[in-house]
């Protein structure tokens, strides 16, 4: 079976979720896929290029596409509820997010993680502004909401039996004036 760039970034995302940054290595990924390392090198000159493409894919799928989904709603409350439902969904688990957070100082990961975090917090801030919060308060609520997401993702990764969905309570608490 011939693999394309998308196939390799998908394989790398799964490896990242399961084993962290060190699991994204050319030879083990090729072996896992039943392919030669030449198949990977056909699309990526080195591990860093594969890693770069992988985290950029993660950025598109877990930030840009989520924002597009949320923007299909009209009312700010519905946007916030849809956002929380998407990111606090038990099926997403957040293990890629946690692997990237753990590798936040890596030269390839750091700029993408910084860009994604800024984009997410800015978007959340705008949602809270649309709900009528002043700029400073909206930013604080955005940071709390993002922290909630990271905490839930960490718990899903480390103690999956402990976590209960908190969607309704999160929306209620974060939107209370």
C-alpha positions in Angstrom: 0.0 0.0 0.0 1.4 3.4 -1.0 1.1 6.1 1.7 0.8 9.8 1.1 1.7 12.8 3.3 -1.7 12.7 5.0 -1.3 9.0 5.8 2.1 9.6 7.4 0.9 12.6 9.5 -2.1 10.5 10.7 0.2 7.7 11.7 2.5 10.2 13.4 -0.5 11.8 15.3 -1.5 8.4 16.6 2.0 7.6 17.7 2.2 11.0 19.3 -1.0 10.4 21.2 0.1 6.9 22.3 3.8 7.5 23.1 4.6 11.2 23.1 7.1 13.0 21.1 9.7 10.3 21.1 7.3 7.9 19.4 7.4 10.1 16.3 10.5 8.5 14.8 10.8 7.4 11.1 11.9 3.8 11.5 9.3 2.8 14.2 6.5 4.6 12.3 7.4 2.8 9.0 7.6 -0.5 10.8 4.2 0.2 12.5 2.7 0.9 9.1 4.3 -2.1 7.4 6.3 0.1 5.1 9.9 1.0 4.5 11.5 4.1 6.0 12.0 5.2 2.3 8.3 5.6 2.1 8.4 8.2 4.8 11.5 9.9 3.4 9.8 10.1 0.0 7.4 12.7 1.5 9.6 14.2 4.3 13.3 14.8 4.2 13.7 14.2 7.9 11.9 13.7 11.2 11.6 17.4 11.9 9.7 17.9 8.6 7.3 15.0 9.5 6.9 16.5 12.9 6.2 20.0 11.5 3.6 18.6 9.1 2.0 16.6 11.9 1.6 19.5 14.3 0.4 21.7 11.6 -2.3 19.1 10.8 -3.2 19.0 14.5 -3.5 22.8 14.5 -5.9 22.7 11.5 -8.0 19.8 12.8 -8.1 20.8 16.5 -8.3 24.5 16.3 -9.2 25.9 12.9 -11.9 23.2 12.1 -13.3 23.5 15.6 -13.6 27.3 15.2 -15.3 26.8 11.9 -17.8 24.4 13.5 -18.5 26.8 16.3 -19.0 29.7 13.9 -21.9 27.8 12.3 -23.9 28.8 15.4 -25.5 32.2 15.5 -25.9 33.0 19.2 -22.8 33.5 21.5 -24.2 31.1 24.1 -24.7 28.4 21.4 -21.2 29.0 20.1 -19.8 28.5 23.6 -21.8 25.4 24.2 -20.8 23.9 20.8 -17.2 24.7 21.5 -17.2 23.1 24.9 -19.2 20.1 23.5 -16.5 19.7 20.8 -13.4 20.0 23.0 -14.8 18.4 26.2 -16.1 15.4 24.3 -14.9 12.2 26.0 -14.1 10.7 22.6 -11.4 13.3 21.9 -9.4 12.4 25.0 -6.7 15.1 24.5 -3.7 12.7 24.4 -2.2 14.5 21.4 -2.7 17.8 23.3 -1.0 16.4 26.4 1.9 15.1 24.4 2.4 18.5 22.7 2.1 20.3 26.1 4.8 17.9 27.5 7.0 18.8 24.6 6.3 22.5 24.7 10.0 23.5 24.7 10.8 21.5 21.5 11.9 23.7 18.6 9.3 22.4 16.2 6.4 22.2 18.8 7.0 25.4 20.7 6.0 27.9 17.9 2.9 25.9 16.8 1.8 25.4 20.4 2.2 29.1 21.1 0.3 30.1 18.0 -2.5 27.6 18.8 -2.8 28.8 22.4 -2.9 32.4 21.4 -5.6 31.7 18.7 -7.7 29.7 21.1 -7.5 32.2 23.9 -8.3 35.1 21.5 -11.2 33.2 20.1 -12.6 32.4 23.6 -12.1 36.1 24.6 -14.1 37.2 21.6 -16.9 34.7 22.5 -17.0 36.1 26.0 -17.0 39.7 24.6 -20.0 38.7 22.5 -21.7 37.5 25.7 -21.3 41.0 27.1 -18.2 40.8 29.2 -15.7 43.7 29.2 -12.3 43.0 27.5 -10.4 42.2 30.7 -13.1 40.0 32.2 -13.6 38.3 28.9 -9.9 37.4 28.7 -9.9 36.1 32.3 -12.9 33.9 31.5 -11.2 32.7 28.3 -8.1 31.7 30.3 -10.3 29.9 32.8 -12.1 28.1 30.0 -8.9 27.1 28.3 -7.5 25.9 31.6 -10.6 23.8 32.1 -10.1 22.2 28.7 -6.4 21.4 29.5 -7.3 20.0 32.9 -10.0 17.8 31.4 -7.6 16.6 28.7 -5.0 15.8 31.3 -7.5 13.9 33.4 -8.8 11.9 30.4 -5.2 10.9 29.7 -4.1 10.1 33.3 -7.3 9.0 35.0 -10.0 8.3 32.5 -12.4 6.7 35.0 -12.4 9.8 37.1 -13.6 12.3 34.6 -17.2 13.2 34.1 -18.5 15.5 31.4 -18.8 19.0 32.8 -20.3 20.8 29.8 -23.5 22.2 31.3 -21.8 23.2 34.5 -18.9 24.8 32.7 -21.1 26.9 30.5 -23.3 27.9 33.5 -20.3 29.0 35.6 -18.3 30.7 32.9 -21.3 32.7 31.6 -22.6 33.8 35.0 -22.3 37.5 35.5 
